[in-house]
Structure formats: C-alpha cells, structure tokens
Amino acid sequence: MKPKATLTTLTLYVWDNFCPDYTSGLAFAIARNETDARTQIEKVMGYKINNRWGTLRTYPVTQRVAYG
C-alpha cells in the first residue's frame, strides 16, 4: 500500500504549449512525481500525448503560485 500523500510530498506540474494544435495549450496536475502527473493528464484527455507536452514548470503545493 502506498503511503498517504501529504502537501510536502506533492508537487504542482504545469505544462505550457501543451498539445497546441488540439487544446488551449495548458495542462496541470498535482502529483507525487512527473510520471504520475503525465499519467493523470493522459487519463483525463483519453489518449496518449507523445511528444506534445510543451514546457514544464513545477511548484511545491505549499507555496502560493500565480500564473498568467
């Protein structure tokens, strides 16, 4: 059984230029690691993203973040 996630073990993953020909170009997930974040996003999108991820930025979830 996986240990329960806490704010100190989670990270906010934000991709700019995400699938720019199909979406608005932004994807994000709060996850334990980048692989988990990508898996969550692909599950929501319903298809494999391949090489259209764009630029990744990461932020600790314990920090205030503004993005615009």
C-alpha positions as CSV (number, residue, x, y, z in Angstrom):
1,M,0.0,0.0,0.0
2,K,1.3,3.5,-0.9
3,P,1.9,5.9,1.9
4,K,-0.7,8.7,2.0
5,A,0.3,11.8,0.0
6,T,0.9,15.0,2.0
7,L,1.4,18.6,1.0
8,T,5.2,18.1,1.3
9,T,5.2,15.1,-1.0
10,L,3.1,16.6,-3.7
11,T,4.1,19.0,-6.5
12,L,2.1,21.1,-9.0
13,Y,3.2,20.3,-12.5
14,V,2.3,22.9,-15.2
15,W,2.9,22.5,-19.0
16,D,2.8,25.5,-21.4
17,N,2.3,24.8,-25.1
18,F,0.6,21.6,-24.3
19,C,-0.9,20.0,-27.4
20,P,-1.2,23.4,-29.0
21,D,-3.0,22.1,-32.1
22,Y,-5.7,20.4,-30.0
23,T,-6.2,22.3,-26.8
24,S,-5.7,25.8,-25.2
25,G,-2.1,24.9,-24.6
26,L,-2.1,24.4,-20.8
27,A,-2.1,21.3,-18.7
28,F,-1.6,20.8,-15.0
29,A,-1.7,18.1,-12.3
30,I,-0.9,17.8,-8.6
31,A,1.1,14.6,-8.2
32,R,3.8,12.8,-6.4
33,N,6.2,12.9,-9.5
34,E,6.2,13.8,-13.2
35,T,5.3,10.3,-14.4
36,D,2.2,10.3,-12.1
37,A,1.3,13.8,-13.4
38,R,1.6,12.8,-17.0
39,T,-0.4,9.6,-16.4
40,Q,-3.2,11.6,-14.7
41,I,-3.4,14.0,-17.6
42,E,-3.4,11.3,-20.3
43,K,-6.2,9.6,-18.4
44,V,-8.3,12.8,-18.4
45,M,-7.6,13.5,-22.1
46,G,-8.4,10.0,-23.1
47,Y,-5.3,9.5,-25.4
48,K,-1.5,9.2,-25.3
49,I,0.1,12.7,-25.6
50,N,3.5,11.5,-27.0
51,N,5.8,14.5,-27.9
52,R,3.4,17.4,-27.5
53,W,3.9,18.1,-23.8
54,G,5.5,21.6,-24.1
55,T,7.5,23.3,-21.4
56,L,7.2,22.0,-17.8
57,R,7.3,24.2,-14.7
58,T,7.0,22.7,-11.2
59,Y,5.9,24.3,-7.9
60,P,5.6,23.0,-4.4
61,V,2.0,22.9,-3.3
62,T,2.9,24.5,-0.1
63,Q,3.8,27.7,-2.0
64,R,1.4,30.3,-3.3
65,V,1.5,30.4,-7.2
66,A,0.1,32.8,-9.7
67,Y,0.2,32.1,-13.4
68,G,-0.8,34.3,-16.3
